[in-house]
Amino acid sequence: MREARKAYELDEVPIGAVIVKDGAVIGRGHNLRETGKDPTLHAEMVAIREAASALGGWRLSGCDLYVTIEPCPMCAGAILQSRIRRVVFGARDPKAGCAGSLYDLLTDERFNHRAEVTEGVLAEECSRIMKDYFKQKR
C-alpha cells in the first residue's frame, strides 16, 4: 500500500508492488507511466526490474510478488517470464485482470511456468485507493 500511495501522490494510478525473497524485499515499484512517459512502467514491471537487478539475473525463482491490483496481461507475462513463484494481490481488475478476471494467464497449464495466486489480501483497502483516485480525477 505504501507504494500505491507513492503513485497516488505523483498523480499516477495508485498501484504498488513489492517482490520478496527469503523474507526480504528485493524489489519495489509503483506506477510511473505518466511520470516516465513509458507504457511499461507498471508497478509490477518496476518491481521486477529492481528485483532482477538485486539478484543479478532475470530468474526470480523463489520470489513472491505482492501487488495491490490484479496484474494486467503485460505484467502477467513478465511474471511468468521471470519465474516468480507466487503472486498475492488485493483487488480484482475486471477490465484488465489476468489472474482470474478476464483471463487466468498465471495458472494456465499451457505455459512452461505457472505462479501460485492468492487474491483478496487487503482487497477493500486496495480497491478504496483506486476508487478515491478516479473519483478525484472525474
N, C-alpha and C positions, 0 to 999 in steps of 0.2 A: 504494500500500500504506500510505503514511503516513496518508491519510485514512481508510482502513479501520481502522487501529489506533486512531485517534481515536474512531471509533464503538464499537469494542470496549471501550475504556476508559470509555465512557459507558453501558455495558451495552445498546448498540444492536446490531442485526445488523450485522456488520463489512463493510460495503460502502463503497468510496470511489471518487470520480470527480474528474477534472480535465479542463478544456477548454483547449486550446492553439490559439493563432492566431499565425502567423508566428514560431514558436519560443518564445513567451512564454505562461505560464499566466495565463489571464484569468478563470478560474472554478474554484473548488474546492468539493467537497461530500462529506459523509459522512451516512449515515443518521441522521435525527433524529426519526423518527416518534414514539417513546416520549417523548423529551425535550420535543418541541414539541406533542405530542398532536394530530398532524396527519398523516393518511394520505398526503398528497402529499409529505412531506419525505423522499423517497428521495434517495440521494447524487446521482444524475443531475439530478434536479429542482433541488436546491440549487445545483449547479454551473451549470446552465443559467440560472437566475435571476441568479446572480452575473456570469456572462459577458455576459448581455444588459444588465445594469446598466453593466458596464465599457465596453461598446461603444455604449451609448446607444440601443439598439434591439433588436427581437426577432429579427432575421435574423442568424443565426450562420454565414452562408456563409463558407467558407474555414476553418472551425474543425474541430478534431478532438477527439473525446471519448474519454478513456481511463477505463475502469471495471473494477473487479475481477471483477464477475459480469455475466453476460449480462442486458441490460435486460428488464424486465417489459413488459406491454402499455402501461401508462400512460407509462412512460419512453420506450418506443419511439415512441409517438405524439408526445410532446414533442420528441423528436429530429427526427422528420420535420417537425413544425410549425415548428421553429426553423431548419430548413435546414442542420443540421450535416452537414459533408461526409463525415466518416469516423468510425466507431466501432471502437475497439480494446478488446477485453475479454479477461479472463483465463479464468475457468472458466465452463462452461455451467451453466444453471439448468434442469434437466429438468422442474421443476414449474411454472415461470412464464416461462421464456425466450422472447423474441420476436425473436431474431436467428438463428433456425435450430432451436431445440429443439422448442418447441410450435408456433410459427408463425414466419414469416420476414417480419415487417412491414417491416423496414428496406430490403429489396430488392424488395418486391412492386411489380411494374410498373404496377399499377392506381393507385398513388398518383402525384401530380404531382412528388414528390421522393423520391429514394432515397439511402441512405447506403452508402458502401463499408464493408464489415465485415471486420475481421481478428480472428480468435479464437485463443485458446490462449497469449497472451503472459503469462508467469509463472503459468500455469494451476495448477501444483502448489501454489505459494505462496498463490495466491488461494483455492484450494479448502481448503487446510490451515487457514487462519484461520477459515473458516466452520465446518469440522468441529470445531475446537477450541472455538469459541464454543458450538455447540449441544451438544457433549459436556459442557461445564461447566454448561449450563442444565438438563440432564437428570440 
